[in-house]
Amino acid sequence: MTDRGKIDRRFFAERIAPRLGAERDDVALGPTAGVDFGLLDLDGTGLAVATDPISVLPALGFERAGRFAVHIALSDVAVAGVLPSHLAISFSLPESITDEGFDALWGAIHEECRDLGISVLTGHTARYPGAEFPWLGPATAMGVCDPGAVVRPDGARPGDRLLVTRGPAVETAGLFASLYPEELGERGLDPETVADAAAGLDEARLVRDAVAAAEGGEVSAMHDATEGGLLGAFCEMAGSAGVRFEIGHEAAPMRSGVEAVCDALGIDPWKATSSGTLVLAVAPEDADAVRAAIERRGTPVAEVGKVVAGSGVRFRGEEWTEPPRDPSWDAYAELAGEE
């Protein structure tokens, strides 16, 4: 297990996969490396389920932090091509949070869920000694669906074309620009660039993009570019599907402000988390239709490569089989004074 961030494929295979409780016939898709949701088949009715930690950064303001946090939780159901329908959420709150602070946090989560048609099904809320920001507990998103129509992150096939929305490191640049504008100014960035990058954090959401893509044509696989960034998502998708990704990174969208922030922090944007950025493997005959469906939402999207027979990822002249270590962890520790 790494000292920071998600476990790797080997740790999962050796220590988790052999011990998954009882076997049940209604589990159509259980825990799988590179697949971030599970699927129940309840006599022909599907339920896609995904659990993520809730991360709340008070420095963003509780309303903004709540909107960002809930979209992280919803994304792994959305990449199944399923609009989330229900949410279960548990808060282990620090004693420092006021009732007014929680009200702002919860109000933002409620509004996002209401706008997406998501009902909060159950949860738990309490203050506990020792609880600390940002990690406040888990959230479980669910989506009622047709189990036969679910898009799987491990479904990429030779011949598919690869699309990327928004571009690399939008989340990372947005977070650092929002949390550490003065430090970035000291590293040579002007206030306009920092503000532009910070605004990208409010674009780090993919629920409607993913559903629009699935409705626009035949999507073989979708994945959210979280830890390890876009390069990590490519490696996870290719590895889980047993195929090879050949990537031409120059074609990808690049949001303004991202490169400047990443350069100032010494971060490779392609290896840095970018929740809200979507990677899609699409049947070649439907690639244009899927791309158009995403563009109609005003979301930037580009074709960046193809799926072929083989293994691994060809990216910038290098071969990759495992996701890279995400550099944003070390950058955050440095800026937060933890090193």
N, C-alpha and C positions, 0 to 999 in steps of 0.2 A: 504494500500500500504506500502511495506517495505521502509525503509529509503535508502537502496541501493539495486540495482538489479531489476529483473523482478517482475511484479505483480503476486499475487497468483490466484488460480482458483476461489476463492470466489469473489475477486475484479472484475475479468473478468465477472463472471456470473451476478453480481449485477449492475455494472456500465458501462460495454461496450457492452456485448451481446444484451441487449434490444434496443440498439441504433446503428444500422448499416446502416442507410440511407435507400434508396429505395430497395425494393425487385425486383430482375430481374431473369428471367428464365434461363439466360445463366450462372449464378453462380452455378456451380456444387458443390463447396465446399467453404464456406465462413469462417470467423474467428471462430475458435474452440479451446477451451483450450487443450493444448498439441499437437496441429497441427500447424506447423510453415509455411505453405504455403496455398495459395488459388488456386482454379482451375476453369477456365472458359471452358465451352463446347460451341464452336462456330460452330454449325451445324456439329458436328462430329469431329472437330479439337480441341484438348485440348491445353490450355495454363496454365502451372503451374507458379505461381507468388509468390515471397517472398521478403520482404523488411527488411533490417537490417541497424543499424547505422554503419557508417564507423569510425573505431577507428584507428588513426595513431599516433604512438609513435616515435617521432623523434630520440630518443636515440637508436632505433634499426637500424638507417640509413634509409633514405627514400625509397630506393629500397626494402629492406627487409620488411619494414613496409607496403609498398604497396602490396606486394605479400601476406602477411599475411592477410591484411584487405580485399582484394577482395575474398579470399577463404572463409572467414567468410560469406560474402554476398551470395556466390554461393551455400553454403552447403545445405540450406533449400529447394532449388529446387532439388538438387541432391538426397536427401533422398526420394524423390518421385520416384526414379528410372529413373529420366529424366536428360539427359545431358543438362545443361543450354545452351541456344542459343542466348540470348540477355541480355544486361545490360543497365539500366538507372542509372545515378549516379549524385549526386549533392554535390558540395563542398562549404561550408561556411568557408573560410580560414581565419586564423588569419593574422593580418598585418605583423607579424614577418617572415612569410615564404617567402623565396626568389624565384625568377623565376627559379633559378637552382634547388632549393629544390623541387619545384612542378614538374619540368621536370623529376627529378629522380623518384618521386612518381608515376606520370602518366605513365612514360615509363615502369615501372614494371607492372602496372595494364594492360597496353596495351599488353605487352608480354605474360602475363598469359592468357588473353582473346584470343589472337591470337592462342596460342598453344592448347587451348581447343575448338577452333572453335566458339567462342562467339563474336558477333558483338555488339559494343556500339551503342545503338539506339538513345539515347537522354541524356540530362543532363543540368547542370548549374554549373558555376564556378565563384566565386567572393571572394574578400577579404572584410571582414566586421569588424568594431570596435566591440570589445567584444567577438569575436569568439576565441576559445581557443583549443589547443590540449588537449586530443586526439580526441574528438568527433567533427567531421567535417561535418556531414550531412548524408543523407540516400543513400542507394544503393538498387535498385530493380532488382532482377534477374528474368529472364523468361525462360521457356523451352517449345517449341512446342512439343506436345506429343499426343498419343492416350489416350483420357480421360478414357477409360475403362481399361487401363493397368497401371494406376498410383498406386504406393505403398503408403499407408497412414500410418502415425505414430500411428493411433488408430486402426490398423487392426489386432493386435495380437489375436491368437485364442488358446483355450486349446489344448494341444498336441504339439504346436510349440516348437522348441528348440531355445535357446537364444545364440547368438554369440556376441562377443565384439572384435573390432579391436584395435590395438595399446596399449590399457590399460588406466588406470586412470591418470589424472593430467599431461598429456604430455604438454599441452598448458601452464598450470599454472607454472610448473617447468621450462619450456623453457623461459617463459617471465621473471620470477624473476631472473633466472640465467643470462639472457641477460642484464637485466636492473640494477641488484644489485650484481655483482660478488664480489665486495670488502666486502659488508655487509655479504654475505654468507661465505666469507673467515674468517671474524671475528667471525662467529658462528661455525667455526671448519671444514669447507669443503675445501678440497684441490682443486687447480686450475683445475686439470684434471676432477674431478667430476662435477665441475661447468660448464666447457666447454662442457662436454658430455650432461648435461641436457639442456644447451642453444641450442645445435644443434637440439634437439627435436622439437623446435619451427618451424623449416623449414619442419618438417614432419606433421605438424598439418593441414592436408588437406585431404578431403575425396571424392571429386567429382568423380574421376575415380574409387575409391573403391566401392562407392554406385552403380554406373552404372554397373560395372562388376558383383556385387552381384545380381542385378536385372536380368541381362542376364544369370546368372549361374543357376538359379532355381527359385522355387516359394518362394518369400519373402513376408510375410504377413505384416510386418511393419519395418520401419527403423527410426532412430532418431539420431541426433547429440548430443553428451554429452556436452552441454554448461553449463549455470549456474546451480549450484547444482551438477555438475559432473555426473558420471555414476549412482550414486544412484538417483540423480534427474531425469535422463533420464528414469531409470526403473520405478520410481513412476509416471511420466507423461504418459508413454506408457501404464502401467497397468491400471491407473485411466481412461484414455480416452477410453480404449477398454473394460473396465468392467471385467477384468480378474485379476488373481493373478500371480506374478512372484516369483519363488523360485530360489534364487541365491546362487551358490557356488563360492565365490569370489576367492578362492585359485587357480582356474584354469585360471584366466584371465592373459593376458600378462602384464608385468610390465617393462616399458622401463628403462634401466640403468640410474642412476642419479636422477630419479623422487623421489624415497623414501627418499634419502638423503636430497634433497632440501626441501621436505615437512616436514620431521622431524625437520630440522633446523628452519623452520618457524612455527612449531606447527600446521600444516595443515593436516587434514585427506584427503589423495589423492582421495578417493572415493566420496568426497563431493565437490571437487574443479573443476572448469570449465576445460574442455578438448576438445575444438573444434577440429575437425579432427578425434576424436574417434567415431566410429560408433557402435550403438547397433542395432542388427537385430533379429527379430522373424521370423523363417524360418520353413516351412513345414518339418516335420521330415524326410520324404523320400528324400528331396532335401538338407538337411543340409550339407552333405558331399560335394556335388557338389558346393554349394555356398561357402563353406569354401575353397575349392580348387581354385575356381575362384579368390577369394581375395588373397590367398597365391601366386598364379602365378604372381601377381603384386609386390611381395616382401613385402607385408604388413602382419605383425603378426596378427593372429586371433585365438580365442579359444572359445570353447563352455563353457558357464558359468552357465547354468541353464535351466529351462523349464517354460512353461506357463501352468497353470492349472485353473480349474474353481474356482471362488471365487473373492477376492478383495485384494488389497494391495500388499506389497512386503515383502518377508521374506529374510533378509540379515544379516549375522553375528549374528544370533540368536535373532534379533530384528524385530519387525513389523513396517512397514512404510506405510503411506498413502499419505503424502504430501512431496514434495521435501524438502531437508534440506536447511538451509541458507548456501550460498556459503562462505566459510571462506577466500577465496582469496581477497575479497573486504577489509576486515579488515587488512589482511597482507599487501596489497598494501598501504592502508592509513598509516599504521605504518612506512613502509619503505620510503614512500614519505614525511614523516613528517607532515601528516595531522591530526594526533591525539595529 
